[in-house]
């Protein structure tokens, strides 16, 4: 969010939702290659889990059968191992409400990707 606020501060006009959306689009566009390269360091299962969490926004029960089947993930043990790696590398963060993609712009970029 700091990135977005810095971007908005640089514009010489009043901030409205249209300007916020424009700045967000610019940031996602600028970082798209970085995000794509970053994902190359992860297994397909880890990327699928990351995308599933991004798609949901916040996931209370990552290991639930409903979540796993809804996103066509593998066995709960594989999802657990993938989640551990994503948490260790700070791509996913556990909040009191559930798991989220830590970088909000990465989360939005992932929601838009077709894998």
N, C-alpha and C positions, 0 to 999 in steps of 0.2 A: 504494500500500500504506500510505502514511503516513495517508491518510484512514481506512482500515480500522482501523489501530492506534489512532488517536485515538478513533474511535467505540467500540472495545472497551474502551479505558481508562475511558471515561465510564460504562460499566455497573458497577453495584455488585455483582458476583458473579464467580465463577470462570469463566474462559473455556473453552468447549468447542466442538466443531465445530458444534453446533446454534446456538450464539450467533454464531459466525463466519458461518454461512450466513444467519442473520437479519440481521446487520449489513450483509452484502454485498447482500442484497435491498433493504434500506432505501436504501443508497447508489445502487444502480442505479435504483431508483424515483425518487429525488430528482433525479437527473441526466438522466432520460429525455428531458425536453423540451429540455434543453441539447444533448444528443447529436443529437436530431432537427434542431434548428436549425443545428447545426454542419455537418451533412451537406448542407444546402441550398447551401453555398458551393462544393460540388464537383460535377463532372460525373457522369453515371450510370456511366460507365466507371470512374471513380475510386472511387465508392461500391461498385460490384460487386467491384473488386479488394480494397478494404478489408474487405468482408464475407467474401470468400474467404479472405483471410489470417486473419481472426478465426476462421472456421470450422475451419481447419486447425490453428490454434494457433501453429505455427512452420513457415514454408515455406522450404526450402533453395533451391529453384530456381523462382522466380516466373515465369520466362520459358520454362519447359519446356512442351512440347506437352501432356503429360499433365495438368499443373496447369491450363493454359489451357482445355483441352477439358472437363475435369472440372467446371469452374466456369462454363462457357459464356461465357468472356471473349472479347474480340476478338483481333485480330492481335497478335503479340508486340511490334510497334512501338508499338501503342496501350497495351499493358500496361506497356511500358517507360516511356512518357511519364507514365502515371498513377502508376506507382511513384515516379518522380522527384518529382512534385508532393507525394505523400504523405510522402516522406522529407524534403523541404524544409520541410513544415509540421509535421513531427514527429508525425504520426499513426502512422507506421510507423517502426520502428527495426531496424537490421541488427545482429544478434548473431552470434557465431561459428557458431551453429547454424542461422541463417537469419533470415528477416524475421518480426517479430511486431508486433501492434498495441501501441503504446507504453502507452496507458492501458488497464490490465487490465479496468477496469469498462466502458469503451467496448467492448472486445472481447467481453465477456460479453453486453452489451446487443445488439451486432450479431448474435451467434450466435442470439439469440432472435427477431430481427426477420424478418418475411416481406416481401421486396421484390418 
